[in-house]
Amino acid sequence: MTEQLITPDEAARMKGVTAAAIYAAVKENRLPHTRVLRRIGLHEADVLQWTPRSYAGRPGAKSGRPQGTPMSEEVKARISESQKRRWAARKQNR
């Protein structure tokens, strides 16, 4: 039985990242893929194993951490108080 391939857009929704992050990972060979008729196909198992990295250093890019994924306690402890205040203010303005 052959596993069906998913599109980069479906993979992006699965991982909570942008399609651009998926395409970047494919281009850098960090995410295994298959080309079918000049289109990119991804195995769901490979996408589930893949961990996005931060693209914060690139213009217009967002963090690689999937939306809604809670931060670990270790990461929370390293965040400065000023950053916490900025995030709280941003949440109030939404």
C-alpha positions as CSV (number, residue, x, y, z in Angstrom):
1,M,0.0,0.0,0.0
2,T,1.4,3.4,-1.0
3,E,1.1,6.4,1.3
4,Q,-0.6,9.4,-0.4
5,L,1.4,12.5,-0.9
6,I,0.2,15.9,0.5
7,T,0.8,19.4,-0.8
8,P,3.1,22.0,0.8
9,D,-0.1,24.0,1.7
10,E,-1.6,21.0,3.5
11,A,1.8,20.4,5.3
12,A,1.9,24.0,6.4
13,R,-1.6,23.8,7.9
14,M,-0.6,20.6,9.7
15,K,2.5,22.1,11.2
16,G,1.0,25.6,11.8
17,V,3.7,27.4,9.7
18,T,3.5,29.3,6.4
19,A,3.8,27.5,3.1
20,A,7.0,29.6,2.5
21,A,8.6,27.8,5.5
22,I,7.7,24.4,3.9
23,Y,9.2,25.5,0.6
24,A,12.3,26.8,2.3
25,A,12.8,23.5,4.1
26,V,12.4,21.6,0.8
27,K,14.8,23.8,-0.9
28,E,17.4,23.3,1.8
29,N,16.8,19.6,1.8
30,R,15.7,19.6,5.4
31,L,12.3,18.1,4.5
32,P,12.2,15.0,2.4
33,H,10.0,15.4,-0.7
34,T,9.1,13.9,-4.0
35,R,8.5,15.7,-7.3
36,V,5.5,14.6,-9.4
37,L,4.9,16.4,-12.6
38,R,7.0,19.3,-11.4
39,R,5.0,19.6,-8.2
40,I,6.2,18.9,-4.7
41,G,4.7,16.0,-2.8
42,L,5.4,15.3,0.8
43,H,4.8,12.2,2.8
44,E,2.7,12.9,5.9
45,A,5.0,10.9,8.2
46,D,8.0,13.0,7.1
47,V,6.1,16.2,7.7
48,L,5.0,15.0,11.2
49,Q,8.7,14.2,12.1
50,W,10.0,17.5,10.7
51,T,10.6,20.3,13.2
52,P,10.4,23.8,11.8
53,R,13.3,26.1,12.7
54,S,13.1,29.8,13.2
55,Y,13.1,32.0,10.1
56,A,13.1,35.2,12.2
57,G,16.4,36.4,10.6
58,R,14.8,36.5,7.1
59,P,12.8,39.6,6.0
60,G,9.0,39.2,6.3
61,A,9.3,35.8,7.9
62,K,7.6,34.5,11.0
63,S,8.9,32.3,13.8
64,G,9.1,28.6,13.0
65,R,7.4,27.6,16.2
66,P,3.9,26.4,15.2
67,Q,1.0,28.7,16.3
68,G,-0.6,27.6,19.5
69,T,2.3,25.4,20.6
70,P,3.0,26.2,24.3
71,M,6.6,27.3,25.2
72,S,8.5,25.1,27.6
73,E,9.1,26.3,31.1
74,E,12.8,26.6,30.4
75,V,12.1,29.0,27.5
76,K,9.6,31.0,29.5
77,A,12.3,31.5,32.2
78,R,14.7,33.0,29.7
79,I,12.2,35.6,28.4
80,S,12.9,39.0,29.8
81,E,10.3,40.9,31.8
82,S,10.2,43.7,29.2
83,Q,9.4,41.1,26.4
84,K,6.6,39.7,28.6
85,R,5.1,43.2,29.0
86,R,5.3,43.8,25.2
87,W,3.5,40.5,24.5
88,A,0.9,41.3,27.1
89,A,0.3,44.8,25.5
90,R,0.1,43.3,22.1
91,K,-2.5,40.7,23.2
92,Q,-4.7,43.6,24.7
93,N,-4.6,45.5,21.4
94,R,-5.9,42.6,19.3
